[in-house]
């Protein structure tokens, strides 16, 4: 029996939090931009911190598990 919860959460968050795909925080002239398909070092850092926080909440605090087999 395999636990796929952390894998599914990580993939979904990675897709949603890719800088510039849906949202970019901070943007190149504003605080936030939607769907601009650009990125910067600052936005990569901010998105990494947000990703780490959310993955920690979902896998450790909430203990999300998806079992197969």
C-alpha positions, 0 to 999 in steps of 0.5 A: 500500500503506497501513500500518494498524498504528498506526491499529489500535493507536491505536483499540484502545488508545483504546477499552481505555484510556478512563477508567471504561470498563473500569478507572479509575486512580486511582479516587474512593476507591480506587487502582483501580476496574473499570467504574464509568463515572466519570472525573476529571482525575487519571485522565485524566492517568494514562490519557493517560500509559499510552496514550502509553507503549503507543502508543510501544512498539507503533509505534516499538519493536516496529514493528507494521505491517499493510499493505493493498492 
